[in-house]
Amino acid sequence: MKYLDSLPITEKEKELIRALETDEPATLYMLIRLSVEAFEEYFGKERTWHLIRYLYPLLSAEDKEFLPIDVSDEDRFELFRAKEQIKKLMNK
């Protein structure tokens, strides 16, 4: 998760993100975009959107091309599980 070192975020924020095991900036970017409410609860709305803006330039052209516009039912279940994991981590 070397990309975290390039982000202007606190050590506490980096710890939470490391716990999510997002090895690539695209993974974290999509996780935030698809569960933005959970991130806003922890980081606050403004900080969450700063994080999105910090991550976007780190995405490859291919990552940007394949960002999903709609989310399938299967993906919705995965997002629900991710949101629950985020909530658990935030309550530690």
C-alpha positions as CSV (number, residue, x, y, z in Angstrom):
1,M,0.0,0.0,0.0
2,K,2.8,2.4,-0.9
3,Y,0.2,4.7,-2.5
4,L,-0.9,5.7,1.0
5,D,2.4,7.4,1.6
6,S,1.7,9.8,-1.2
7,L,-1.6,10.9,0.2
8,P,-1.8,13.9,2.5
9,I,-3.8,12.1,5.2
10,T,-3.2,11.5,8.9
11,E,-1.6,8.3,10.3
12,K,-5.0,7.4,11.9
13,E,-6.7,7.6,8.5
14,K,-3.9,5.5,7.0
15,E,-4.4,2.9,9.7
16,L,-8.1,2.6,8.9
17,I,-7.4,2.3,5.2
18,R,-4.7,-0.3,5.8
19,A,-7.3,-2.3,7.7
20,L,-9.5,-2.4,4.7
21,E,-6.7,-4.1,2.7
22,T,-7.0,-2.0,-0.4
23,D,-3.8,-2.7,-2.2
24,E,-4.5,-0.4,-5.1
25,P,-5.7,3.2,-5.2
26,A,-8.5,2.1,-7.6
27,T,-9.8,-0.4,-5.0
28,L,-10.0,2.2,-2.3
29,Y,-11.4,4.8,-4.7
30,M,-14.3,2.5,-5.7
31,L,-14.9,1.4,-2.1
32,I,-15.3,5.0,-1.0
33,R,-17.4,5.9,-4.0
34,L,-19.7,3.0,-3.5
35,S,-20.0,3.3,0.2
36,V,-19.5,7.1,0.6
37,E,-22.0,7.4,3.5
38,A,-20.0,5.1,5.7
39,F,-16.8,7.0,5.0
40,E,-18.5,10.3,5.6
41,E,-19.6,9.1,9.0
42,Y,-16.0,8.4,10.0
43,F,-14.0,11.0,8.1
44,G,-16.6,13.6,7.7
45,K,-18.1,14.7,4.4
46,E,-15.5,17.2,3.4
47,R,-12.5,14.9,4.3
48,T,-14.1,12.0,2.4
49,W,-14.4,14.1,-0.7
50,H,-10.8,15.3,-0.3
51,L,-9.7,11.7,-0.1
52,I,-11.6,11.0,-3.4
53,R,-9.9,13.9,-5.0
54,Y,-6.5,12.7,-3.8
55,L,-7.0,9.2,-5.1
56,Y,-8.4,10.0,-8.5
57,P,-5.1,11.2,-10.1
58,L,-3.5,7.9,-8.9
59,L,-5.9,5.9,-11.0
60,S,-4.6,4.6,-14.3
61,A,-6.4,5.5,-17.6
62,E,-7.7,1.9,-17.7
63,D,-9.0,2.1,-14.1
64,K,-10.9,5.3,-15.1
65,E,-12.3,3.7,-18.2
66,F,-13.8,0.8,-16.3
67,L,-15.3,2.7,-13.4
68,P,-18.8,1.2,-13.1
69,I,-21.7,3.4,-13.9
70,D,-24.3,1.1,-12.4
71,V,-24.0,-1.6,-9.7
72,S,-25.3,-5.1,-10.1
73,D,-27.3,-6.9,-7.4
74,E,-24.2,-9.1,-6.7
75,D,-22.1,-6.0,-6.3
76,R,-24.7,-4.5,-4.0
77,F,-24.3,-7.5,-1.6
78,E,-20.5,-7.1,-1.7
79,L,-20.9,-3.4,-1.0
80,F,-23.2,-4.2,2.0
81,R,-20.5,-6.4,3.4
82,A,-17.9,-3.8,2.8
83,K,-20.0,-1.1,4.6
84,E,-20.5,-3.4,7.5
85,Q,-16.7,-4.0,7.7
86,I,-16.1,-0.3,7.6
87,K,-18.6,0.4,10.4
88,K,-16.9,-2.2,12.6
89,L,-13.5,-0.8,11.9
90,M,-14.7,2.7,12.7
91,N,-16.1,1.7,16.0
92,K,-12.8,0.3,17.3
